[in-house]
Amino acid sequence: MDSILIISSSLKVSSSLEELLKLNSYSEIVLAKNAGEAKRILLDRDFDLCIINTPLTDEFGGNLAINIANRGTAQVMLLVKSELEDEISDKVEDFGIFVIAKPVNRQLFGVL
């Protein structure tokens, strides 16, 4: 896995994820603040992994995750509040999207 797109409206979360991933030798990391920005970035290039921290400011993030997964070029990870995990999983798991409950265990990103 070489390239990662982190989509998060929270600068704190995106910075933390970026730091964790860099500690694990991932150097090509791009940040997007919302779905619109992510869609523009994805017009120009593909990524190996897209991590979406929900909710985003311009949409929840589930539809964006499905759209990215349907492209067939990236694995998609959706970070959701723990109380929404089952509901969101039911909607997106058939698209191959990984749903992770927040708060996220930092060790999870050590195995990517």
The first five atom37 places (N, CA, C, CB, O) and aatype in JSON, in Angstrom:
{
  "aatype": [12, 3, 15, 9, 10, 9, 9, 15, 15, 15, 10, 11, 19, 15, 15, 15, 10, 6, 6, 10, 10, 11, 10, 2, 15, 18, 15, 6, 9, 19, 10, 0, 11, 2, 0, 7, 6, 0, 11, 1, 9, 10, 10, 3, 1, 3, 13, 3, 10, 4, 9, 9, 2, 16, 14, 10, 16, 3, 6, 13, 7, 7, 2, 10, 0, 9, 2, 9, 0, 2, 1, 7, 16, 0, 5, 19, 12, 10, 10, 19, 11, 15, 6, 10, 6, 3, 6, 9, 15, 3, 11, 19, 6, 3, 13, 7, 9, 13, 19, 9, 0, 11, 14, 19, 2, 1, 5, 10, 13, 7, 19, 10],
  "atom_mask": [
    [1, 1, 1, 1, 1],
    [1, 1, 1, 1, 1],
    [1, 1, 1, 1, 1],
    [1, 1, 1, 1, 1],
    [1, 1, 1, 1, 1],
    [1, 1, 1, 1, 1],
    [1, 1, 1, 1, 1],
    [1, 1, 1, 1, 1],
    [1, 1, 1, 1, 1],
    [1, 1, 1, 1, 1],
    [1, 1, 1, 1, 1],
    [1, 1, 1, 1, 1],
    [1, 1, 1, 1, 1],
    [1, 1, 1, 1, 1],
    [1, 1, 1, 1, 1],
    [1, 1, 1, 1, 1],
    [1, 1, 1, 1, 1],
    [1, 1, 1, 1, 1],
    [1, 1, 1, 1, 1],
    [1, 1, 1, 1, 1],
    [1, 1, 1, 1, 1],
    [1, 1, 1, 1, 1],
    [1, 1, 1, 1, 1],
    [1, 1, 1, 1, 1],
    [1, 1, 1, 1, 1],
    [1, 1, 1, 1, 1],
    [1, 1, 1, 1, 1],
    [1, 1, 1, 1, 1],
    [1, 1, 1, 1, 1],
    [1, 1, 1, 1, 1],
    [1, 1, 1, 1, 1],
    [1, 1, 1, 1, 1],
    [1, 1, 1, 1, 1],
    [1, 1, 1, 1, 1],
    [1, 1, 1, 1, 1],
    [1, 1, 1, 0, 1],
    [1, 1, 1, 1, 1],
    [1, 1, 1, 1, 1],
    [1, 1, 1, 1, 1],
    [1, 1, 1, 1, 1],
    [1, 1, 1, 1, 1],
    [1, 1, 1, 1, 1],
    [1, 1, 1, 1, 1],
    [1, 1, 1, 1, 1],
    [1, 1, 1, 1, 1],
    [1, 1, 1, 1, 1],
    [1, 1, 1, 1, 1],
    [1, 1, 1, 1, 1],
    [1, 1, 1, 1, 1],
    [1, 1, 1, 1, 1],
    [1, 1, 1, 1, 1],
    [1, 1, 1, 1, 1],
    [1, 1, 1, 1, 1],
    [1, 1, 1, 1, 1],
    [1, 1, 1, 1, 1],
    [1, 1, 1, 1, 1],
    [1, 1, 1, 1, 1],
    [1, 1, 1, 1, 1],
    [1, 1, 1, 1, 1],
    [1, 1, 1, 1, 1],
    [1, 1, 1, 0, 1],
    [1, 1, 1, 0, 1],
    [1, 1, 1, 1, 1],
    [1, 1, 1, 1, 1],
    [1, 1, 1, 1, 1],
    [1, 1, 1, 1, 1],
    [1, 1, 1, 1, 1],
    [1, 1, 1, 1, 1],
    [1, 1, 1, 1, 1],
    [1, 1, 1, 1, 1],
    [1, 1, 1, 1, 1],
    [1, 1, 1, 0, 1],
    [1, 1, 1, 1, 1],
    [1, 1, 1, 1, 1],
    [1, 1, 1, 1, 1],
    [1, 1, 1, 1, 1],
    [1, 1, 1, 1, 1],
    [1, 1, 1, 1, 1],
    [1, 1, 1, 1, 1],
    [1, 1, 1, 1, 1],
    [1, 1, 1, 1, 1],
    [1, 1, 1, 1, 1],
    [1, 1, 1, 1, 1],
    [1, 1, 1, 1, 1],
    [1, 1, 1, 1, 1],
    [1, 1, 1, 1, 1],
    [1, 1, 1, 1, 1],
    [1, 1, 1, 1, 1],
    [1, 1, 1, 1, 1],
    [1, 1, 1, 1, 1],
    [1, 1, 1, 1, 1],
    [1, 1, 1, 1, 1],
    [1, 1, 1, 1, 1],
    [1, 1, 1, 1, 1],
    [1, 1, 1, 1, 1],
    [1, 1, 1, 0, 1],
    [1, 1, 1, 1, 1],
    [1, 1, 1, 1, 1],
    [1, 1, 1, 1, 1],
    [1, 1, 1, 1, 1],
    [1, 1, 1, 1, 1],
    [1, 1, 1, 1, 1],
    [1, 1, 1, 1, 1],
    [1, 1, 1, 1, 1],
    [1, 1, 1, 1, 1],
    [1, 1, 1, 1, 1],
    [1, 1, 1, 1, 1],
    [1, 1, 1, 1, 1],
    [1, 1, 1, 1, 1],
    [1, 1, 1, 0, 1],
    [1, 1, 1, 1, 1],
    [1, 1, 1, 1, 1]
  ],
  "atom_positions": [
    [[0.85, -1.16, 0.0], [0.0, 0.0, 0.0], [0.9, 1.23, 0.0], [-0.97, -0.01, 1.23], [1.73, 1.42, 0.89]],
    [[0.72, 2.06, -1.0], [1.62, 3.2, -1.14], [0.98, 4.54, -0.84], [2.17, 3.22, -2.51], [1.62, 5.39, -0.22]],
    [[-0.26, 4.75, -1.25], [-0.86, 6.07, -1.12], [-2.17, 6.01, -0.34], [-1.11, 6.68, -2.51], [-2.98, 5.1, -0.5]],
    [[-2.34, 7.02, 0.52], [-3.51, 7.06, 1.39], [-4.15, 8.44, 1.33], [-3.12, 6.7, 2.85], [-3.46, 9.46, 1.4]],
    [[-5.47, 8.46, 1.19], [-6.25, 9.69, 1.26], [-7.03, 9.66, 2.56], [-7.21, 9.85, 0.01], [-7.82, 8.74, 2.8]],
    [[-6.82, 10.67, 3.39], [-7.57, 10.82, 4.64], [-8.58, 11.93, 4.44], [-6.61, 11.13, 5.86], [-8.23, 13.06, 4.09]],
    [[-9.85, 11.6, 4.65], [-10.93, 12.58, 4.48], [-11.56, 12.8, 5.85], [-11.99, 12.1, 3.42], [-12.19, 11.9, 6.4]],
    [[-11.37, 14.0, 6.38], [-11.86, 14.3, 7.72], [-12.09, 15.79, 7.86], [-10.88, 13.8, 8.8], [-11.25, 16.6, 7.47]],
    [[-13.24, 16.16, 8.41], [-13.52, 17.57, 8.68], [-12.83, 18.03, 9.96], [-15.03, 17.79, 8.79], [-12.8, 19.22, 10.25]],
    [[-12.28, 17.1, 10.7], [-11.57, 17.41, 11.94], [-10.06, 17.42, 11.68], [-11.92, 16.39, 13.06], [-9.48, 16.38, 11.36]],
    [[-9.45, 18.58, 11.81], [-8.01, 18.69, 11.61], [-7.26, 17.84, 12.63], [-7.56, 20.16, 11.71], [-6.23, 17.25, 12.32]],
    [[-7.78, 17.77, 13.85], [-7.14, 16.98, 14.9], [-7.09, 15.5, 14.51], [-7.89, 17.15, 16.24], [-6.06, 14.85, 14.67]],
    [[-8.21, 14.98, 14.01], [-8.26, 13.57, 13.62], [-7.36, 13.31, 12.42], [-9.7, 13.15, 13.3], [-6.6, 12.34, 12.42]],
    [[-7.44, 14.16, 11.4], [-6.61, 13.93, 10.21], [-5.13, 14.01, 10.55], [-6.97, 14.94, 9.11], [-4.33, 13.23, 10.02]],
    [[-4.75, 14.95, 11.41], [-3.34, 15.06, 11.81], [-2.89, 13.84, 12.6], [-3.13, 16.33, 12.65], [-1.78, 13.34, 12.4]],
    [[-3.74, 13.36, 13.49], [-3.4, 12.17, 14.28], [-3.24, 10.94, 13.39], [-4.47, 11.9, 15.35], [-2.29, 10.17, 13.55]],
    [[-4.18, 10.76, 12.46], [-4.08, 9.62, 11.53], [-2.83, 9.73, 10.68], [-5.33, 9.55, 10.64], [-2.13, 8.74, 10.47]],
    [[-2.56, 10.92, 10.18], [-1.37, 11.12, 9.35], [-0.11, 10.78, 10.13], [-1.3, 12.57, 8.83], [0.78, 10.11, 9.62]],
    [[-0.03, 11.24, 11.36], [1.13, 10.96, 12.21], [1.3, 9.46, 12.44], [1.0, 11.69, 13.55], [2.41, 8.93, 12.31]],
    [[0.21, 8.78, 12.77], [0.27, 7.33, 13.0], [0.72, 6.58, 11.76], [-1.1, 6.81, 13.44], [1.54, 5.66, 11.84]],
    [[0.19, 6.97, 10.62], [0.54, 6.28, 9.38], [1.99, 6.55, 8.98], [-0.39, 6.71, 8.25], [2.66, 5.66, 8.47]],
    [[2.46, 7.76, 9.2], [3.87, 8.07, 8.89], [4.81, 7.27, 9.78], [4.14, 9.57, 9.05], [5.89, 6.87, 9.35]],
    [[4.41, 7.05, 11.03], [5.23, 6.23, 11.94], [5.36, 4.81, 11.43], [4.63, 6.23, 13.34], [6.31, 4.1, 11.77]],
    [[4.4, 4.38, 10.61], [4.41, 3.04, 10.05], [4.86, 3.03, 8.59], [3.04, 2.42, 10.16], [4.49, 2.15, 7.82]],
    [[5.68, 4.02, 8.24], [6.37, 4.08, 6.94], [5.48, 4.41, 5.75], [7.04, 2.79, 6.68], [5.86, 4.14, 4.61]],
    [[4.32, 4.98, 5.98], [3.5, 5.45, 4.86], [3.83, 6.92, 4.66], [1.96, 5.24, 5.13], [3.6, 7.74, 5.54]],
    [[4.38, 7.24, 3.51], [4.83, 8.61, 3.3], [3.94, 9.4, 2.35], [6.23, 8.6, 2.77], [3.92, 10.63, 2.42]],
    [[3.21, 8.73, 1.48], [2.36, 9.43, 0.53], [0.94, 9.52, 1.08], [2.38, 8.72, -0.86], [0.09, 8.66, 0.81]],
    [[0.7, 10.57, 1.86], [-0.59, 10.76, 2.52], [-1.14, 12.12, 2.11], [-0.45, 10.65, 4.07], [-0.46, 13.14, 2.24]],
    [[-2.38, 12.12, 1.62], [-3.04, 13.35, 1.19], [-4.25, 13.56, 2.09], [-3.45, 13.29, -0.32], [-4.96, 12.6, 2.43]],
    [[-4.49, 14.82, 2.47], [-5.61, 15.14, 3.35], [-6.68, 15.92, 2.59], [-5.13, 15.95, 4.56], [-6.37, 16.78, 1.77]],
    [[-7.95, 15.6, 2.86], [-9.09, 16.35, 2.33], [-10.01, 16.69, 3.49], [-9.85, 15.53, 1.22], [-10.2, 15.88, 4.4]],
    [[-10.59, 17.9, 3.47], [-11.42, 18.36, 4.58], [-12.89, 17.98, 4.47], [-11.31, 19.84, 4.69], [-13.62, 18.04, 5.46]],
    [[-13.33, 17.6, 3.27], [-14.74, 17.27, 3.07], [-14.91, 16.41, 1.83], [-15.6, 18.56, 2.96], [-13.94, 16.14, 1.12]],
    [[-16.13, 15.98, 1.56], [-16.4, 15.1, 0.42], [-16.11, 15.8, -0.9], [-17.85, 14.61, 0.45], [-15.57, 15.19, -1.82]],
    [[-16.48, 17.07, -1.0], [-16.25, 17.8, -2.24], [-14.78, 17.87, -2.6], [0.0, 0.0, 0.0], [-14.4, 17.63, -3.74]],
    [[-13.95, 18.19, -1.62], [-12.51, 18.24, -1.86], [-11.97, 16.86, -2.22], [-11.78, 18.79, -0.62], [-11.13, 16.73, -3.11]],
    [[-12.44, 15.83, -1.53], [-12.0, 14.47, -1.83], [-12.36, 14.07, -3.25], [-12.61, 13.48, -0.83], [-11.55, 13.47, -3.95]],
    [[-13.56, 14.41, -3.69], [-13.99, 14.07, -5.06], [-13.11, 14.76, -6.09], [-15.46, 14.47, -5.28], [-12.76, 14.16, -7.1]],
    [[-12.74, 16.02, -5.83], [-11.85, 16.74, -6.76], [-10.48, 16.07, -6.82], [-11.71, 18.22, -6.34], [-9.9, 15.92, -7.9]],
    [[-9.96, 15.69, -5.67], [-8.66, 15.02, -5.62], [-8.72, 13.69, -6.38], [-8.21, 14.79, -4.15], [-7.8, 13.35, -7.12]],
    [[-9.81, 12.96, -6.18], [-9.95, 11.64, -6.81], [-10.16, 11.71, -8.32], [-11.1, 10.89, -6.18], [-10.0, 10.7, -9.01]],
    [[-10.51, 12.88, -8.84], [-10.6, 13.04, -10.29], [-9.23, 12.93, -10.94], [-11.24, 14.39, -10.64], [-9.1, 12.47, -12.08]],
    [[-8.2, 13.35, -10.21], [-6.85, 13.42, -10.77], [-5.98, 12.22, -10.47], [-6.18, 14.63, -10.27], [-4.99, 11.98, -11.16]],
    [[-6.33, 11.45, -9.45], [-5.46, 10.34, -9.09], [-6.19, 9.28, -8.28], [-4.26, 10.84, -8.31], [-7.29, 9.51, -7.78]],
    [[-5.56, 8.14, -8.17], [-6.09, 7.02, -7.39], [-5.26, 6.85, -6.13], [-6.11, 5.71, -8.23], [-4.11, 7.28, -6.06]],
    [[-5.85, 6.22, -5.14], [-5.18, 5.91, -3.88], [-5.37, 4.44, -3.57], [-5.72, 6.8, -2.73], [-6.32, 3.81, -4.03]],
    [[-4.46, 3.9, -2.79], [-4.58, 2.51, -2.35], [-5.59, 2.37, -1.22], [-3.22, 1.97, -1.91], [-6.28, 1.36, -1.12]],
    [[-5.66, 3.4, -0.37], [-6.57, 3.37, 0.78], [-7.17, 4.74, 0.98], [-5.84, 2.9, 2.05], [-6.46, 5.75, 0.92]],
    [[-8.47, 4.79, 1.23], [-9.16, 6.03, 1.59], [-9.77, 5.82, 2.97], [-10.25, 6.43, 0.53], [-10.54, 4.88, 3.19]],
    [[-9.43, 6.71, 3.89], [-9.97, 6.66, 5.25], [-10.91, 7.84, 5.4], [-8.83, 6.68, 6.34], [-10.5, 8.99, 5.24]],
    [[-12.17, 7.57, 5.72], [-13.17, 8.63, 5.87], [-13.61, 8.68, 7.33], [-14.4, 8.39, 4.93], [-14.16, 7.72, 7.86]],
    [[-13.36, 9.82, 7.96], [-13.78, 10.05, 9.34], [-15.13, 10.76, 9.3], [-12.71, 10.9, 10.12], [-15.22, 11.93, 8.94]],
    [[-16.19, 10.04, 9.69], [-17.53, 10.61, 9.64], [-17.87, 11.31, 10.95], [-18.57, 9.51, 9.34], [-17.3, 10.99, 11.99]],
    [[-18.8, 12.27, 10.92], [-19.43, 12.83, 9.73], [-18.55, 13.91, 9.11], [-20.81, 13.41, 10.07], [-17.72, 14.52, 9.79]],
    [[-18.73, 14.13, 7.83], [-18.05, 15.22, 7.13], [-18.95, 16.46, 7.17], [-17.71, 14.82, 5.65], [-20.13, 16.36, 7.51]],
    [[-18.4, 17.61, 6.84], [-19.2, 18.83, 6.91], [-20.23, 18.93, 5.79], [-18.3, 20.04, 6.86], [-21.26, 19.59, 5.96]],
    [[-19.97, 18.3, 4.65], [-20.88, 18.44, 3.52], [-21.72, 17.19, 3.24], [-20.1, 18.78, 2.29], [-22.6, 17.22, 2.38]],
    [[-21.47, 16.1, 3.93], [-22.29, 14.88, 3.88], [-21.8, 13.96, 4.99], [-22.19, 14.17, 2.47], [-20.76, 14.22, 5.6]],
    [[-22.54, 12.91, 5.26], [-22.12, 12.0, 6.33], [-20.82, 11.3, 5.97], [-23.21, 10.96, 6.6], [-19.9, 11.25, 6.79]],
    [[-20.74, 10.77, 4.77], [-19.54, 10.07, 4.33], [-19.81, 8.68, 3.79], [0.0, 0.0, 0.0], [-18.95, 8.11, 3.12]],
    [[-20.98, 8.13, 4.07], [-21.31, 6.79, 3.59], [-21.43, 6.73, 2.08], [0.0, 0.0, 0.0], [-20.92, 5.8, 1.45]],
    [[-22.1, 7.7, 1.48], [-22.23, 7.72, 0.02], [-20.88, 7.92, -0.65], [-23.19, 8.83, -0.42], [-20.6, 7.3, -1.68]],
    [[-20.05, 8.78, -0.07], [-18.71, 8.97, -0.6], [-17.93, 7.66, -0.56], [-17.96, 10.08, 0.19], [-17.25, 7.3, -1.52]],
    [[-18.03, 6.95, 0.55], [-17.34, 5.66, 0.69], [-17.79, 4.68, -0.39], [-17.6, 5.06, 2.08], [-16.96, 3.99, -0.99]],
    [[-19.09, 4.61, -0.63], [-19.62, 3.71, -1.67], [-19.12, 4.12, -3.05], [-21.16, 3.7, -1.64], [-18.73, 3.27, -3.85]],
    [[-19.12, 5.42, -3.33], [-18.64, 5.9, -4.63], [-17.17, 5.55, -4.84], [-18.83, 7.42, -4.75], [-16.78, 5.13, -5.93]],
    [[-16.37, 5.73, -3.81], [-14.94, 5.4, -3.93], [-14.77, 3.89, -4.11], [-14.16, 5.88, -2.69], [-13.99, 3.46, -4.96]],
    [[-15.48, 3.1, -3.33], [-15.37, 1.64, -3.44], [-15.79, 1.15, -4.82], [-16.24, 0.95, -2.36], [-15.19, 0.23, -5.36]],
    [[-16.82, 1.77, -5.39], [-17.29, 1.37, -6.72], [-16.29, 1.66, -7.82], [-18.59, 2.06, -7.03], [-16.36, 1.05, -8.89]],
    [[-15.37, 2.57, -7.58], [-14.31, 2.84, -8.57], [-13.4, 1.62, -8.74], [-13.48, 4.07, -8.16], [-12.83, 1.4, -9.8]],
    [[-13.29, 0.84, -7.67], [-12.48, -0.38, -7.72], [-10.99, -0.16, -7.64], [0.0, 0.0, 0.0], [-10.22, -1.08, -7.92]],
    [[-10.56, 1.03, -7.26], [-9.13, 1.32, -7.22], [-8.57, 1.45, -5.81], [-8.84, 2.57, -7.98], [-7.35, 1.51, -5.64]],
    [[-9.44, 1.49, -4.8], [-8.97, 1.73, -3.43], [-9.77, 0.9, -2.43], [-9.07, 3.21, -3.08], [-10.94, 0.6, -2.63]],
    [[-9.1, 0.56, -1.34], [-9.78, 0.03, -0.18], [-10.35, 1.23, 0.57], [-8.82, -0.84, 0.74], [-9.76, 2.3, 0.55]],
    [[-11.5, 1.05, 1.21], [-12.13, 2.17, 1.91], [-12.39, 1.78, 3.36], [-13.45, 2.58, 1.21], [-12.91, 0.71, 3.65]],
    [[-12.02, 2.69, 4.25], [-12.25, 2.51, 5.68], [-13.11, 3.68, 6.15], [-10.89, 2.44, 6.47], [-12.78, 4.84, 5.91]],
    [[-14.2, 3.37, 6.82], [-15.15, 4.37, 7.3], [-15.11, 4.38, 8.82], [-16.6, 4.09, 6.76], [-15.42, 3.36, 9.45]],
    [[-14.75, 5.51, 9.42], [-14.71, 5.63, 10.87], [-16.02, 6.26, 11.33], [-13.48, 6.49, 11.33], [-16.35, 7.37, 10.92]],
    [[-16.77, 5.56, 12.18], [-18.09, 6.02, 12.62], [-18.21, 5.93, 14.14], [-19.21, 5.2, 11.94], [-17.48, 5.17, 14.78]],
    [[-19.14, 6.7, 14.7], [-19.42, 6.59, 16.13], [-19.85, 5.16, 16.44], [-20.52, 7.61, 16.57], [-20.52, 4.52, 15.64]],
    [[-19.45, 4.68, 17.6], [-19.7, 3.27, 17.94], [-21.18, 2.91, 17.89], [-19.16, 2.97, 19.33], [-21.53, 1.79, 17.53]],
    [[-22.06, 3.84, 18.26], [-23.49, 3.52, 18.25], [-24.06, 3.39, 16.83], [-24.26, 4.59, 19.0], [-25.17, 2.89, 16.66]],
    [[-23.32, 3.84, 15.83], [-23.78, 3.74, 14.43], [-23.12, 2.59, 13.67], [-23.5, 5.04, 13.71], [-23.47, 2.32, 12.52]],
    [[-22.17, 1.92, 14.3], [-21.37, 0.92, 13.6], [-22.21, -0.15, 12.91], [-20.42, 0.26, 14.57], [-22.01, -0.41, 11.72]],
    [[-23.15, -0.77, 13.6], [-23.95, -1.85, 13.0], [-24.82, -1.33, 11.86], [-24.82, -2.51, 14.07], [-24.91, -1.96, 10.81]],
    [[-25.47, -0.19, 12.07], [-26.35, 0.38, 11.05], [-25.59, 0.71, 9.78], [-27.04, 1.63, 11.59], [-26.03, 0.4, 8.67]],
    [[-24.44, 1.36, 9.93], [-23.64, 1.75, 8.77], [-23.03, 0.52, 8.1], [-22.54, 2.75, 9.17], [-22.99, 0.44, 6.88]],
    [[-22.57, -0.43, 8.89], [-22.01, -1.66, 8.33], [-23.01, -2.37, 7.43], [-21.56, -2.61, 9.44], [-22.66, -2.84, 6.35]],
    [[-24.27, -2.43, 7.88], [-25.31, -3.07, 7.08], [-25.47, -2.4, 5.72], [-26.64, -3.05, 7.82], [-25.81, -3.07, 4.73]],
    [[-25.24, -1.1, 5.66], [-25.43, -0.35, 4.41], [-24.24, -0.44, 3.46], [-25.7, 1.1, 4.73], [-24.41, -0.37, 2.25]],
    [[-23.03, -0.6, 4.02], [-21.85, -0.48, 3.16], [-20.99, -1.74, 3.03], [-21.0, 0.61, 3.66], [-20.13, -1.8, 2.16]],
    [[-21.21, -2.74, 3.87], [-20.3, -3.89, 3.86], [-20.33, -4.67, 2.54], [-20.64, -4.82, 4.99], [-19.33, -5.28, 2.17]],
    [[-21.46, -4.66, 1.83], [-21.53, -5.36, 0.55], [-20.65, -4.71, -0.52], [-22.97, -5.4, 0.06], [-20.38, -5.31, -1.56]],
    [[-20.2, -3.49, -0.25], [-19.31, -2.79, -1.18], [-17.84, -3.01, -0.82], [-19.63, -1.29, -1.19], [-16.95, -2.46, -1.46]],
    [[-17.59, -3.81, 0.22], [-16.22, -4.09, 0.64], [-15.62, -3.01, 1.52], [0.0, 0.0, 0.0], [-14.4, -2.93, 1.65]],
    [[-16.46, -2.19, 2.11], [-16.0, -1.09, 2.94], [-15.83, -1.58, 4.38], [-16.98, 0.12, 2.87], [-16.72, -2.23, 4.93]],
    [[-14.69, -1.26, 4.97], [-14.43, -1.59, 6.37], [-15.01, -0.5, 7.25], [-12.9, -1.77, 6.64], [-14.72, 0.68, 7.04]],
    [[-15.82, -0.86, 8.22], [-16.39, 0.11, 9.16], [-15.72, -0.09, 10.51], [-17.96, -0.04, 9.27], [-15.72, -1.19, 11.06]],
    [[-15.15, 0.98, 11.02], [-14.43, 0.95, 12.29], [-15.13, 1.89, 13.26], [-12.92, 1.34, 12.1], [-15.4, 3.04, 12.93]],
    [[-15.42, 1.4, 14.46], [-16.07, 2.22, 15.49], [-15.06, 3.16, 16.14], [-16.74, 1.33, 16.55], [-13.92, 2.79, 16.41]],
    [[-15.51, 4.39, 16.38], [-14.7, 5.36, 17.12], [-15.08, 5.29, 18.59], [-14.89, 6.81, 16.55], [-16.25, 5.04, 18.9]],
    [[-14.16, 5.5, 19.48], [-12.78, 5.88, 19.22], [-11.96, 4.7, 18.7], [-12.14, 6.43, 20.5], [-12.21, 3.54, 19.03]],
    [[-10.99, 5.02, 17.88], [-10.18, 4.01, 17.21], [-8.97, 3.67, 18.06], [-9.73, 4.51, 15.81], [-8.32, 4.55, 18.62]],
    [[-8.68, 2.4, 18.14], [-7.48, 1.92, 18.83], [-6.27, 2.27, 17.96], [-7.56, 0.39, 19.11], [-6.2, 1.86, 16.8]],
    [[-5.32, 3.0, 18.51], [-4.13, 3.43, 17.76], [-3.37, 2.24, 17.17], [-3.19, 4.25, 18.66], [-2.74, 2.37, 16.12]],
    [[-3.41, 1.09, 17.84], [-2.69, -0.09, 17.36], [-3.24, -0.61, 16.04], [-2.74, -1.18, 18.41], [-2.53, -1.27, 15.3]],
    [[-4.5, -0.31, 15.75], [-5.1, -0.73, 14.49], [-4.3, -0.22, 13.3], [-6.54, -0.24, 14.39], [-4.12, -0.93, 12.32]],
    [[-3.81, 1.01, 13.4], [-3.09, 1.6, 12.28], [-1.65, 1.12, 12.19], [-3.12, 3.1, 12.38], [-0.94, 1.44, 11.24]],
    [[-1.21, 0.37, 13.18], [0.12, -0.22, 13.12], [0.16, -1.48, 12.27], [0.0, 0.0, 0.0], [1.24, -1.97, 11.95]],
    [[-1.01, -2.01, 11.9], [-1.05, -3.25, 11.13], [-1.48, -3.02, 9.69], [-1.98, -4.23, 11.79], [-1.6, -3.99, 8.93]],
    [[-1.73, -1.8, 9.29], [-2.14, -1.52, 7.91], [-1.01, -1.76, 6.95], [-2.64, -0.1, 7.77], [-1.18, -1.58, 5.74]]
  ]
}
